[in-house]
Amino acid sequence: MGVTPLPFASRVRRFRALAVLVVFAVLTVLTGCESLDAVWDEALGPRPLDERTIVAGLLEALEVGSGNASERAAAQDGFAANPLIRVTLPQQLTEVDRTLRR
């Protein structure tokens, strides 16, 4: 007693139904996630950064760092009390400085 194969049209209908079911299941899972990036990061790890993102990050870091440094230097005794950024008078002008401060 052999099994008779399904006609071609019936097999195609079953394949289509299975394909629709798989696509529906995948879309349901992906839309249930917070974002597609989160799914990507979980599955394959973080994506490498492109040049535009790197440049934008470096510019932002430079802006934040220079802003913080300016605020510290502008604070009371921030410039004069910090030997790393204070610019002293040359040795030849110390006598002139003392005379002018009298």
C-alpha positions in Angstrom: 0.0 0.0 0.0 1.9 3.1 -1.2 1.4 6.7 -0.4 0.1 8.7 -3.3 1.8 12.1 -3.8 -0.2 15.2 -3.5 -0.9 17.0 -6.8 1.4 19.9 -7.6 -1.2 22.6 -6.9 -1.9 21.2 -3.5 1.8 21.2 -2.6 2.2 24.8 -3.7 -0.8 25.8 -1.5 0.7 24.1 1.5 4.1 25.7 0.9 2.5 29.2 0.6 0.5 28.6 3.8 3.7 27.6 5.6 5.6 30.6 4.1 2.9 33.0 5.3 2.9 31.4 8.7 6.7 31.7 9.0 6.7 35.3 7.9 3.9 36.1 10.3 5.8 34.5 13.2 9.0 36.4 12.3 7.2 39.7 12.1 5.4 39.1 15.3 8.7 38.4 17.1 10.5 41.4 15.6 7.7 43.9 16.3 7.5 42.6 19.9 11.1 43.7 20.4 12.1 47.2 21.5 13.9 47.8 18.2 15.5 46.0 15.4 18.9 47.3 16.5 18.4 45.5 19.8 17.7 42.2 18.0 20.8 42.8 15.8 23.0 43.5 18.8 21.7 40.4 20.6 22.2 38.1 17.7 25.4 39.3 16.1 26.9 41.8 18.6 27.2 45.5 18.1 27.7 46.8 14.6 31.0 48.6 13.7 30.8 52.3 13.8 30.9 54.2 10.5 33.1 57.2 10.0 30.3 59.8 10.3 29.4 58.4 13.8 33.0 58.4 15.0 33.5 62.0 13.8 30.3 63.1 15.5 31.3 61.4 18.7 34.7 62.9 18.7 33.3 66.4 18.1 30.8 66.0 20.9 33.6 64.8 23.3 35.7 67.8 22.3 32.9 70.2 22.8 31.9 68.8 26.2 35.6 68.6 27.4 36.5 72.1 26.3 33.3 73.5 27.9 34.1 71.7 31.2 37.7 73.0 31.1 36.5 76.6 30.4 34.1 76.5 33.3 36.8 75.2 35.7 39.3 77.9 34.5 36.7 80.6 34.8 35.8 79.7 38.4 37.2 81.7 41.3 41.0 81.1 41.3 40.5 78.5 38.6 43.1 79.9 36.3 45.6 81.5 38.7 45.6 78.6 41.3 46.1 75.9 38.7 49.8 75.5 37.9 48.9 73.3 34.9 47.3 76.1 33.0 48.7 79.3 34.6 51.0 81.3 32.4 53.6 83.0 34.5 55.5 86.1 33.6 59.0 85.7 32.2 61.8 86.2 34.6 62.8 89.5 33.0 59.4 91.0 33.8 59.2 90.2 37.5 60.8 93.5 38.5 58.3 95.4 36.3 55.5 93.4 37.8 56.5 94.2 41.3 56.8 97.9 40.5 53.4 98.0 38.9 51.7 96.2 41.8 52.9 98.9 44.3 
